[in-house]
Amino acid sequence: MHFMPYVHLPENHKHYKSLWVSFPNKYFDPDKGHALYNRYLSELVLADKLGFDAIVVNEHHNTVYSMMATPNLIAPARHCAGGRVLRRLLASQPRNLRAR
């Protein structure tokens, strides 16, 4: 499972009541976030090239523990970065978002 955490938290992050939806966006550095996204997408492609049977991505955005966008966006980004198309990756998306 790949969570894509934002690891550059301020030293005072434990003083906040929650690191979920209410954590202030001012602590997010877009340059560091961009570098992390590139790293995480590269790791997903590497796992594919190494022959992993499955690559699982979660849908827990809006937390500092996961910068993961919806899997519907991660799958094509992963493919564009050099990974194979994985049809089963999107099998767990909500029914209302599936192609009819």
Beta strands, then each sheet from edge to edge (+ up, - down):
end
